Amino acid sequence: MKLTYRDVDWQDPGDCRLLAQWYNDPDIKYLYSLFPTKESASIEFTPKYFERMGQSLPSNSPYHNVIVSADETPIGQAVMEIDTPKILTKKANTAWLALVIGEPNYRQCGLGKLILEYLEKSAEASGALQIEIGVFEHNERALHFFRQLGYEPFERRQARTWYRDRLWDEIRMLKNLSA
């Protein structure tokens, strides 16, 4: 299977529809979106939401937001940012990574690791010395996945997202890129 990456076109209704479809998928919606209240957990992502999001993206630091395709079929989104305000460590040259495999038939078949390798290489090529990620504590599969790939927990942020009738913590993890 051949993976390809292209920039998200925030003005393309097709890209914005795909992102809305993936972000609303009830099987994965709660794995990557921050819902600080019960009410916020019921929001519906719309294509317009993603069009607006595309208008407020960072322009002063390395930033990659791509659609991932497998054999020319769009399957997900991958993001790499350097020195974003999301970073808790506040150490210069820190990358933030995120990925969503939106198409159900492409989940849990090893593509996440390949996409993460692509993101890590992009981060390193952009000058990152370390990578920070956030994983919600209820996402045990992702916590295990990232630990296997060298990410270490360094901070727990209390009561960050609403899922299954309660607030869950977010676990921040780091991976050093320099030896």
C-alpha positions as CSV (number, residue, x, y, z in Angstrom):
1,M,0.0,0.0,0.0
2,K,1.4,3.4,-1.0
3,L,0.9,6.4,1.3
4,T,0.9,9.9,-0.1
5,Y,0.5,13.2,1.6
6,R,-0.8,16.5,0.2
7,D,-1.7,19.8,1.9
8,V,-5.2,20.2,3.1
9,D,-7.0,22.6,0.8
10,W,-9.1,24.6,3.3
11,Q,-11.1,26.3,0.5
12,D,-12.0,22.9,-1.2
13,P,-15.4,21.8,0.0
14,G,-14.4,18.2,-0.6
15,D,-11.5,18.4,1.8
16,C,-13.7,20.2,4.4
17,R,-16.4,17.6,4.0
18,L,-13.9,14.8,4.5
19,L,-12.6,16.4,7.7
20,A,-16.1,16.9,9.1
21,Q,-17.0,13.3,8.3
22,W,-13.9,12.0,10.1
23,Y,-14.1,14.3,13.1
24,N,-17.8,13.4,13.6
25,D,-17.2,9.6,13.4
26,P,-18.6,8.3,16.7
27,D,-16.0,5.6,16.9
28,I,-13.1,8.0,17.0
29,K,-14.5,11.5,17.8
30,Y,-13.5,11.2,21.4
31,L,-9.9,10.1,20.8
32,Y,-8.5,13.4,19.6
33,S,-11.0,16.3,20.1
34,L,-11.0,18.3,23.4
35,F,-14.5,18.5,24.9
36,P,-14.3,20.3,28.2
37,T,-18.0,20.0,29.0
38,K,-20.8,17.5,28.4
39,E,-22.5,20.0,26.2
40,S,-19.4,20.6,24.0
41,A,-19.1,16.8,23.5
42,S,-22.3,16.9,21.5
43,I,-21.1,19.4,18.9
44,E,-21.2,18.6,15.3
45,F,-18.2,19.5,13.2
46,T,-19.3,21.1,9.9
47,P,-17.4,21.8,6.6
48,K,-17.8,25.5,7.4
49,Y,-15.9,24.9,10.7
50,F,-12.9,23.6,8.8
51,E,-13.1,26.4,6.3
52,R,-12.9,28.9,9.2
53,M,-10.1,26.9,10.8
54,G,-8.1,27.1,7.6
55,Q,-8.2,30.9,7.8
56,S,-6.6,31.0,11.2
57,L,-3.6,28.7,10.8
58,P,-0.1,29.6,12.0
59,S,2.1,31.3,9.4
60,N,5.1,32.2,11.5
61,S,6.5,28.7,12.2
62,P,6.8,25.3,10.4
63,Y,3.3,23.8,10.0
64,H,2.1,20.9,8.0
65,N,-1.5,19.8,7.8
66,V,-2.0,17.1,5.2
67,I,-4.5,14.7,3.9
68,V,-3.1,11.2,3.9
69,S,-4.1,8.9,1.1
70,A,-3.5,5.1,0.7
71,D,-3.4,4.1,-2.9
72,E,-5.0,7.4,-3.9
73,T,-7.9,7.0,-1.4
74,P,-8.0,9.7,1.3
75,I,-7.9,8.0,4.7
76,G,-6.9,10.6,7.2
77,Q,-5.2,13.8,8.4
78,A,-1.8,14.4,9.8
79,V,-0.5,17.6,11.5
80,M,3.0,18.7,12.5
81,E,3.6,22.1,14.1
82,I,6.7,23.6,15.6
83,D,6.6,25.7,18.8
84,T,2.9,26.0,18.9
85,P,1.2,27.5,22.0
86,K,-0.1,23.9,22.7
87,I,3.3,22.9,23.8
88,L,3.6,22.6,27.6
89,T,7.4,22.2,27.8
90,K,7.9,25.7,26.3
91,K,11.3,24.4,25.0
92,A,12.2,25.9,21.7
93,N,12.2,23.6,18.6
94,T,9.5,21.3,20.0
95,A,7.1,19.7,17.5
96,W,3.4,18.9,18.1
97,L,2.0,16.0,16.2
98,A,-1.5,14.7,15.6
99,L,-3.0,12.2,13.3
100,V,-6.5,10.9,12.5
101,I,-7.2,7.8,10.5
102,G,-10.7,8.7,9.4
103,E,-11.6,5.7,7.2
104,P,-12.5,2.7,9.3
105,N,-11.1,0.1,6.9
106,Y,-7.7,1.6,7.3
107,R,-7.5,1.6,11.1
108,Q,-5.4,-0.9,13.1
109,C,-3.5,-2.2,10.1
110,G,-0.1,-0.6,10.7
111,L,-0.6,2.7,8.9
112,G,-0.5,4.8,12.0
113,K,3.1,3.9,12.5
114,L,4.0,4.8,8.9
115,I,2.2,8.1,9.2
116,L,3.9,8.8,12.5
117,E,7.3,8.1,11.0
118,Y,6.5,10.6,8.2
119,L,5.5,13.2,10.8
120,E,8.6,12.6,12.9
121,K,10.8,13.0,9.8
122,S,9.0,16.2,8.9
123,A,9.5,17.5,12.4
124,E,13.2,16.7,12.4
125,A,13.6,18.3,8.9
126,S,12.0,21.4,10.3
127,G,14.5,21.6,13.1
128,A,12.6,20.0,16.0
129,L,14.7,18.6,18.8
130,Q,11.8,16.9,20.6
131,I,8.1,16.0,20.0
132,E,5.3,16.6,22.4
133,I,1.9,14.9,22.0
134,G,-1.3,14.7,24.0
135,V,-3.3,11.5,24.6
136,F,-6.5,11.2,26.6
137,E,-6.2,8.6,29.4
138,H,-9.2,6.6,28.1
139,N,-7.3,6.0,24.8
140,E,-5.3,3.1,26.1
141,R,-4.5,1.8,22.6
142,A,-2.8,5.1,21.7
143,L,-0.9,5.3,25.0
144,H,0.5,1.9,24.4
145,F,1.3,2.7,20.7
146,F,3.2,5.9,21.6
147,R,5.1,4.2,24.5
148,Q,6.3,1.5,22.1
149,L,7.6,4.2,19.8
150,G,9.7,5.9,22.4
151,Y,7.3,8.5,23.8
152,E,7.4,9.0,27.6
153,P,4.7,10.6,29.8
154,F,5.8,13.8,31.5
155,E,2.6,15.5,32.7
156,R,-1.0,14.7,33.4
157,R,-3.6,17.4,32.9
158,Q,-6.6,16.9,35.0
159,A,-10.2,16.7,33.7
160,R,-9.6,17.8,30.1
161,T,-12.2,16.1,28.0
162,W,-15.8,14.8,28.4
163,Y,-16.3,11.1,27.4
164,R,-18.7,8.4,28.7
165,D,-20.4,10.6,31.3
166,R,-17.2,12.0,33.0
167,L,-14.1,14.1,32.5
168,W,-10.9,12.4,31.6
169,D,-7.3,13.5,32.0
170,E,-4.9,14.2,29.2
171,I,-1.5,12.7,29.3
172,R,1.3,14.6,27.7
173,M,4.2,12.6,26.2
174,L,7.6,13.5,24.9
175,K,10.1,12.0,22.6
176,N,13.6,13.4,22.1
177,L,14.9,13.4,18.5
178,S,18.5,14.3,19.3
179,A,20.8,11.7,20.9
